[in-house]
Amino acid sequence: MVAVVAPDSTPVVAAGHDLQALLRAQQQAFARDMQPSREQRLDRLARLERLLDADAEREFAASIAGDFGCRSRVETILAEAVFTRSALRHARRQLKSWMKPRRVPTSPIYWPGRSRLLRQPLGVVGIISPWNYPLQLALAPLVGALAAGNRALLKPSELTPRFSQVLAQRIAAAFAPEEVAVVIGDAEVGKAFAALPFDHLVFTGSTAVGRSVAQAAAKNLTPVTLELGGKSPAIVDASADLALVARRLAFGKLLNAGQTCIAPDYVLVPRALRDEFVAELRRAVAALYPTIHDNPDYTSIINERHYQRLQELLADARARGAQLVELAGDAGGGNALTRKLAPVLLLDVDDSMRVMQEEIFGPLLPVVAVDDAQAALDHVNAHERPLALYWFGRDRAARERVLAGTVAGGVTINDTLLHIAQESLPFGGVGPSGQGHYHGEFGFRQFSKEKPVFIQSRWSGVSLLYPPYGPFTEKMLRILARIS
């Protein structure tokens, strides 16, 4: 069964085939208006922005905290609401420029004809969003879809049911169902959603589920944007200020208790600096989170299954010889009742351990000691291409070697996470960490068809090459060979 929220904010339970009815209604609405005006798009973006007013912000934050068990309102506003409002305002400011047809060069042999690129909406975009940042990762792709002139169906995660209900009700109050609608349901509903013949499908989540989503979409030849994850490394160069590195790494790793797709997954540190780095990280964590289990600023693990998974990662690493270093004064491991797991460093790790094979998605941070900068590069390149890469240091030549010698979805230098917040940069993975991208104009283009248009003039030089062929044709071919 799938719950579809009606405009009166009353949940209506309908059979699964109503997914097709929702999609069909949006397709028919798009067919009646295939090129929404700038004014229409601005209106939709403005209505979406009103979903983030002060009252809604409080309700969203409270619902997300309820789903997690504990999550700071400040964290939700900072990482989700502020981020999304910034994306909306950027889109509204730049929309006129993005929509403008582009003149592109025309080969001289086809002059005086001219060429244009017309950016046209695709139709209906499906968005499957995850639980870790449920507001941001539902609405950020929606910004691009609406700016590009599309309709959209959203499927939020079943692991955040309180948030999903609030989102569905507020979307239903702001948009007609043929514009934007929210579908609520379990994993089976998610599978049915992914199998719909959308004009484009966006999925944010794990690599394993991403493969299934891509396979379902492939049956309809639906193009997909997959925002996945993987093991995003942080490289600490010998030239780095370790106190600064530790504070910024601690913030980026422990935001949302590490439940962030671009969180630093492990750290590569010069062997001679490892112990000093560990000491600095202890101090940084103590400053950010003086306590853990009773700290309202420290987020709970989303559910019991994920909490147990993290405990199993720790147990496996310990059994295989890793040294575990707790980073908080009242750590004491974890609290199963509140699902708060204290941050832990793992030393002496190797690739036989699950913690070095799987995306961690929690407050565990393996530290890999390396002999030199080349060894760090070799380690990164021996593994799957990550969604994010972080480099810390003051040696510009070393920085450029890392940028040129690695492939990653995105990079932040001397900090963590912040490349995702830049609307002028695309966000997306590469290979196992994802495909496609969005944010800013890159999202507008991702959800548009850049239709190539050639406009022929009244006089066409190509007509000189029409049959019947003869000596004049041969002469023209020789001329074309010289100028083409």
DRENGUMAR-37783 format. One record per residue: residue in three letters; x, y, z of N, C-alpha, C in turn. Coordinates in steps of 0.05 Angstrom, whole numbers, plus 5000, padded with zeros to 4 digits. Layout:
N
ALAXYZXYZXYZ...
# end
This chain:
484
MET501749765000500050005000501850255000VAL500750474989502150724988500350944999ALA501451115015499851335026500451585009VAL498351704999498551954984497152165000VAL498452385005497252595022495652785005ALA493152825012491352994996491753285004PRO490653474988490953754994489853845021ASP487853695032486853775058488553665081SER490853555074492853465093491953205107THR489853075097488952825108490152595093PRO491652415106492952195092490752015079VAL491151945055489351775041490851525033VAL489951285040491251045033490050935008ALA491750884988490750794962492350554953ALA491350404934492750174924495250274909GLY497250084906499750154893499450264865HIS497350174851497150264823496550564821ASP495850694843495450984843498051134838LEU500351004841502851124832502751194803GLN501751004787501451054758499551284753ALA497351294769495451514766496651784772LEU498251794793499652044800501552134777LEU503051944767504952004746503452084721ARG501351944715499852014690498652294692ALA497652374716496552644719498652854714GLN501152804724503252994720504153004691GLN504152774678504952764650502952914633GLN500352884639498253024624498453324628ALA499053404653499253694659501753804644PHE503853654643506253754629505653774599ALA504153584588503453594560501853844552ARG500353944571498754184566500454444569ASP502854414581504554654585507454554585MET508554514562511154394560513554584564GLN512954844564515055044567514055264586PRO513955194613512955394632514555654631SER513155874634514456134633516256174657ARG517956374655519656444678517956514702GLU515856654697514056744719512856494734GLN512056294718510956054730513055914747ARG515455894737517655754751518355904777LEU518556174774519156334798516956294820ASP514456274811512356234830512655974844ARG513355764830513655494842516055504861LEU518155634854520455654872519855814897ALA518256024893517456184916515656024935ARG513855864924512155694941513855484956LEU515855384942517655194956519255334978GLU520055574973521555714994519755775018ARG517255825014515455865036515055625054LEU515855385043515755145059517955145081LEU519755345079521955365098521655605116ASP519255705119518855935138519355845166ALA519256025185519955965213518255745225ASP515655745220513855535231514555265219ALA514855255192515555005180518254905188GLU520155085191522855005200522754865227ARG521154975245520954855272519554585270GLU517554565253516154305251517854095238PHE519354175217521153985205523353895224ALA524454085239526554015258525553825280ALA523153885290521953715310521353435300SER520353415275519753155264522252995259ILE524353125250526852985245528152885271ALA527953055292528952985318527452745329GLY524852735323523152515332523952255318ASP524552275292525352035277528151935286PHE529952115292532652025300532751945329GLY531052055346531252025374532452265387CYS534652365376535952605384537452725361ARG536652965354538153115334537653415339SER539853565341539653845347538054005326ARG536354185336534954365318536954525302VAL539054615315541054785301542354625278GLU542954375283544154205263542254175238THR539754135244537754115222537554375206ILE537454595220537154855207539754915190LEU542054865203544554925190545054755165ALA544754495169545454305147543254255127GLU540754335134538554275116537054525107ALA535854675126534254895118535855125105VAL538055205118539755415107540755345079PHE541755095077542754995052540655015030THR538254925036536154925015535255205008ARG534955375028534255655022536355785004SER538855735009540955844992540655744963ALA540055484960539655384933537355514919LEU535155554934532755684922533355964913ARG534656114930535156404924537156424900HIS539056244899540856244877539356184851ALA537655994851536055914827534256144818ARG533056284837531256504830532756734817ARG535156784828536857004817537856944789GLN538556684784539856614759537956504738LEU535456474744533556334726533456454699LYS533256724697533056854671535456774653SER537856784664540256704649540156414641TRP539356234659539355954653537355884631MET535156024630533055954611533656064583LYS535456254581535956384555537156184535PRO535956174510537156004490540056084484ARG541755894480544555944475545155934445ARG546556144436547556134408550255994409VAL550655794391553055644390554255674361PRO556855634358558055674332556955474311THR556855574287555955414264558355374245SER558755134235560955084217560755274193PRO562955394184562755594162561555484137ILE561755234132560655124107557555124107TYR556355174130553455184132552355464136TRP554155664135553255944137551556004112PRO549656184114548956354137546956234156GLY546655964155545055834176546255884203ARG544655844224545655894251544555674270SER546055644292545455424311544755534339ARG542855394352541955474378541755224396LEU541955274422541255064442538855174458LEU536655024457534255094471533954914495ARG533955034519533754874543530754824549GLN529954574549527154504551526754304574PRO524654334590524254144611523753864601LEU524553674618524253394609521453284612GLY520053364633517353264638516853224667VAL516952974676516552904704519052774716VAL519952894738522452794751521652644777GLY522652404780522252264805524652304823ILE524152334849526252384869525952194892ILE527852014896527951834919530051934938SER529152024961531052154980531551975004PRO533852015017534551835040533851955067TRP534551815088533751885115535752075129ASN538252085120540352215136540052515136TYR539452635113538752915112536152935096PRO533952865109531452815094530253065081LEU530653305093529553545082531353645059GLN533953665063535753765043535653595018LEU535853325022536153144999533553074985ALA531353174996528753164981528453424965LEU529053654978528453914965530654014947ALA533153954952535354054935534953964906PRO534553714900534053644872531353754862LEU529453794880526853904871527254194861VAL529054344874529654614865530454614835GLY532354444828533254424801531054334782ALA529454144791527354034774525254254768LEU524454404788522454614784523554844769ALA526054924774527255144759527355074729ALA527854824723527954734695525254704682GLY523054734698520354724687518954464688ASN519954274705518854004707516653984728ARG515253764727513553674749515253474765ALA514353404790515953224806514353054825LEU515152804828514152624849516452564868LEU515952584894517952534915517252284930LYS519252114936518951884953521051904975PRO520352014999522252025021522551755034SER524651735051525351475063523251385084GLU522751125085520951015105522151025133LEU524851075135526051095161525651355176THR524451545162523751805175520751855171PRO519051695183516151725178514951985188ARG515852095211514752345220515352575201PHE517852585193518652785173517052755147SER516852505137515552465112512652555113GLN511352515135508552605137508352915137VAL510153045151510153335151510753445123LEU512753325110513453415083511153375064ALA509853145066507553095048505353295052GLN504753355077502553545083503153825073ARG505653905077506454185070506654205039ILE507654005026507754004997504954014985ALA503053854997500353844987498954114991ALA499654265012498454525017499554734998ALA501954694987503254894971503054844941PHE502654594933502654524905500254344898ALA499254384874497254194863498653924858PRO497253704861498653444858499753404830GLU498753544810499853514783502453684780GLU503153844800505653994800507753834816VAL507253794842509053654859507353484878ALA508153234882506753064901508752884916VAL507952804940509652634957508252364960VAL509852154957508851884960510151764985ILE508651665004509651545028509251245028GLY511251095034510950805034513550665042ASP513450405043515750245052517650185028ALA519449995033521449935012520149824987GLU517949684990516549574966515349794949VAL514350004963513350234948515650374934GLY517950384948520350504935521150354910LYS520950094910521649934886519649994864ALA517050014871515050074850515550354839PHE516250534857516750814849519050824829ALA521250684835523650684817523050564790ALA520950394789520350264763518450424746LEU517550664756515750824740517250954716PRO515950994694517251114670517551414672PHE519151504691519751794693521351894669ASP521452154666523252274647526052304658HIS526252304684528952294698528352204726LEU530252054737530051954764532552024780VAL532152134804534352204822534152024846PHE536351884852536451714876538851794893THR538451834919540651884937540551664958GLY542751524962542751304981545251134978SER545050884986547350704986547950604958THR550350514954551150414928549650154921ALA549149984941547749734937544849784927VAL543449964940540750034932540750184905GLY542850354902543050494876543250314852ARG544550084855544749894833541949794826SER540349734847537649634842535849844829VAL536150094838534650314826535450354797ALA538050334791538850374763537850144745GLN537749904756536649674741533649714735ALA532249804756529349844752528850064731ALA530350284733530050504714530850424686ALA532850244683533750164657531650034640LYS529749894654527549764639525849964623ASN525750214633524350424619526150614604LEU528750544604530750724593530651004605THR529951004631529751264646532551354654PRO533451594646536051684655536051734685VAL538251684698538351704727540651874736THR540252014758542352144773542551984799LEU544851864804545351694827547351834845GLU546451914869548252034889548651824910LEU550951694910551351464927553251534950GLY555451394952557151454975559851324972GLY560551144990563151014989564951115011LYS567551065008569451125029571051375021SER570151605031571351855024573851905041PRO576251925030578651955046579252245053ALA580652275075581952535081584952485082ILE586452645068589352625067590552855082VAL592152795102593552995118596453005108ASP597153225097599953265087601853335110ALA604353275106606353335127606453635133SER605553805114605554095117603154205133ALA601354035141598854125153599154215182ASP597454405190597154485217595254285231LEU596354105247594753885258592453975276ALA592854185291590654285308588354375291LEU588954525270586754615252585454375238VAL587054195228586053955215584153805234ALA584953765258583453605277580653725282ARG580653995286578054125292576154105268ARG577254145244575454135220574653855213LEU576453665217575753385212573653295232ALA574053365257572153285278569353395271PHE569153645263566553755256565253605233GLY566853565211565753445188564953155192LYS566553015209565952735214563652695233LEU563352865253561352815274558752965270LEU558653145250556053255243554153025237ASN551753035249549752825245550852555254ALA552752555273554052315283555252145260GLY556352285240557652145219555852035198GLN553252075200551251965181550952155158THR553152195143553352385121554752245098CYS553652265074554752115052557552215044ILE558152465050560752575043562552615068ALA561752495090563452515114566152375109PRO568352485120570852345118570552065129ASP571251865113570751585121573251465134TYR575651555126578151485138580151695133VAL582351695149584451905147587151775141LEU588551895122591251805116593152015127VAL594851935146596652115161599552015159PRO601452205156604252125156604851965182ARG606251745179606751565202607951715226ALA609851895220611252035242609352225257LEU607052295244605252495257602752355269ARG602652095268600151965276599452015305ASP601251985323600652015352599852305358GLU601252495346600552775350597852835339PHE597152725316594552765304592352645323VAL592752415334590852295352590352475376ALA592552585387592252755410590653005403GLU591253125380589753365372586853305367LEU586253075356583452995351581952955377ARG583252845397582052815423581253095434ARG583053285432582453555442580253685426ALA580153645400578053765383575353655390VAL575153395393572553265399571653355427ALA573453375446572653465473571553745472ALA572753915455571754195453569054205440LEU568554045420565954045406563753905421TYR564453685434562453515448563653435475PRO563453615495564553545522563453295533THR560853235527559552985535558252875510ILE557452625512556152495489553352415495HIS552952245515550452105519548152285528ASP548852505542546752695551546852955536ASN548352955513548753205499546753235477PRO545053445478542953485457544153565430ASP546653645430547953715405548953475389TYR549053245402550153005390547952815381THR547952745355545752605343545752315348SER543452195351543151905354543451765327ILE544151515328544151345304541151295297ILE540551295271537751305262535951085273ASN536950835274535350625285537050395296GLU535750205308537249985321538949825302ARG537949775278539449615258542049755251HIS542050015246544550155240546350175264TYR545150205288546850215312548249945316GLN546949725312548149465315550249415293ARG549749515269551649485247554349625255LEU554149865266556650005275558049855297GLN556549745316557749585337559249335325GLU558049225305559248995292561849065277LEU561849305265564249405252566549435273LEU565849535296567849565317568849295327ALA567049105331567748845341569548695321ASP568848725295570448595274573248715273ALA573448975275576149105274577849025298ARG576549025322578048945346579048655344ALA577348485334578148195331580348165311ARG580648335292582748315272585248475278GLY585348585302587748715311587849015311ALA585649145306585549435307585649535336GLN586849765340586849895366584650105366LEU582850095385580550275387581150495407VAL580850745399581350975416578851135419GLU577551135442575151295446575851585449LEU574251765437574952045436573352225453ALA571752115472570152295489570452205518GLY570352395536570752335564568752145576ASP566252165567564151985579563351775558ALA565251705541564551525518563251275527GLY564751095540563550845550562250685528GLY563250705503562150555481559650685471GLY557350545473554850655462552650615483ASN550450765478548150735494545850635477ALA545250375481543250255463540450375466LEU539850495489537250605494536850865477THR538951035477538751285462540051255434ARG541351035429542750985404544951195399LYS546151295420548351485417550951325419LEU552551345398555051205396557351395398ALA559051375418561251555422563251535399PRO564551755391566451745369568851575377VAL569851425357572051235362574051255339LEU576551275345578751245326579550955324LEU580150865300581150595297583950605285LEU585950505300588750505291589550225282ASP591750215267592849955258590749795242VAL589349935225587249805209588449695183ASP587049505170587849405144585349325128ASP585749265103583549215085582048955091SER582948795109581448555116579048615134MET579048855146576948935165574649045151ARG572248985160569749095148569749395149VAL570949515169570949805172572449945149MET574249785136575749895113574649795087GLN572449645088571249545063568549675058GLU567049745079564349855077564350155084GLU562450295072562050575080561050575109ILE562350735126561850715155559150835163PHE558651085155556151215161555651225191GLY557651315206557451335234559951465246PRO560151495272562351645285564851485290LEU565551315271567951145273569951245251LEU572451285259574351405240576951245240PRO577351075220579950945217582151135210VAL584551095221586851255215588951065202VAL589751135178591650975163594351125163ALA596351015175599051145175600451065148VAL601551275135602951235110605751345112ASP607551235095610351325096610851595083ASP609351655062609751905048607251975032ALA607352205018605052305003604352114980GLN606251994968605751804946604251564956ALA604951464979603551234991600651304996ALA600051545004597251625008595751624982LEU596951734961595751734934595251444925ASP597251274928597050994920594750854934HIS594450914960592250794975589550874964VAL589151134959586651234949586051104922ASN588051104904587551004877587350704875ALA588050554896587750264897584850184904HIS583250384911580450324919578450464901GLU575950414905573850534887573850834890ARG573150964868573151254868571051374887PRO571951554904570151644926568351874917LEU566251914933564352144928565752404936ALA567452394956568852644965571652574972LEU573452774970576252744979577053004993TYR578452975014579353205030582453205032TRP583553435029586453465032587053695050PHE588953655069589753855088592753905085GLY593554155082596354215081596854495071ARG599454585072600154845062602054835038ASP602754605029604654565007603054554981ARG603154774966601554794941602254584921ALA604754524918605654324899604454044906ALA604453984932603353734942600353724937ARG599053954941596153974936595453914907GLU597054044889596454004860597053714851ARG598953584864599453304857597053134865VAL595853194887593453034895591153094877LEU590653344870588453414852588753284825ALA591253284815591753164788591852864789GLY592552754812593052464813590852294825THR588552414830586252264841583752334825VAL581752154827579152204815577052174837ALA575452384841573452384862571052554853GLY568752504866566352654859566652954865GLY567953024887568453304894570653314915VAL571753554917574153594935573753844951THR574453824977574754064993577654065004ILE578954295001581654335010581754475037ASN583054365056583454475083580754515098ASP578854345092576354335107574854085098THR572454055108570853825100568053915092LEU566753775076563853795069563154035051LEU564754255052563754515043563554535013HIS564654354997564254374968561354324961ILE559954174978557154114972555354364974ALA556254564989554654804995555055024974GLN556754974954557255184934555455144910GLU553555324906551655294884552855324857SER555255434855556655464830558255214823LEU558355014840559754764835557754544832PRO558254354814556454124812556953934836PHE554853784844555153574864554453314851GLY556253114854555652854843558052674847GLY557552414843559652214846560952134820VAL562551924821563951824798564151524801GLY563351374781563551084783561750974805PRO562850814823561250694845560150894864SER561151144865560051344883557851514870GLY557151454845554851584833555251654804GLN553151774793553351874765551352104763GLY551952284745550352524742550852724765HIS549752954763550253164783548053364783TYR547953524804546053744805547153964823HIS545554154831546254404845546554624824GLY545254854830545555084813544855034784GLU546355164766545955124738546354834729PHE548054694743548554414736546054244740GLY544454314761541954174765539954254744PHE539854514738537954604716538554454691ARG541054424684541754294659541253994661GLN541653874685541153584688538253524683PHE536453704691533653644688532353784664SER534053854645533153974620534253814596LYS532853834574533853734549534953974534GLU537653974529538754194514538354124484LYS536154214474535354144447536954294426PRO538454154409539954294388538054374365VAL538354624357536554734335538354864314PHE538054784289539454914267537355064251ILE537855324246536055494232537255564205GLN535955464184537055514157536055784147SER537855914131537156164120535656124093ARG534656344083533256334057535156234035TRP537656324036539656224017541356014031SER541755784019543255564031545455474013GLY547955484024550255394008550155094003VAL548754944020548554654017547154593991SER545454773981543954713956545854693932LEU548254803935550154773913551154483910LEU550554323930551454043929549253853922TYR546953953915544653783908545353633881PRO544253393878544453263851543053433830PRO543653383804545553183795548453273799TYR550153083805552953143810554553153784GLY556553323784558153363760560753503767PRO562153623747564653763752564453983772PHE562254123773561954343792561854223820THR560553993824560453863850563153793859GLU564853683841567553603848569153853857LYS568754073843570154323850569354413878MET566754403884565754483910566854303933LEU567154043927568253853946571153923953ARG572654013932575454083937575554333954ILE573754523949573654763966572954693995LEU570954523998570054444025572354304040ALA573954144026576154004039578154204050ARG578454434037580454634046579354794070ILE576754844070575755034091574454884114SER573954634112572554494134574454404156
# end
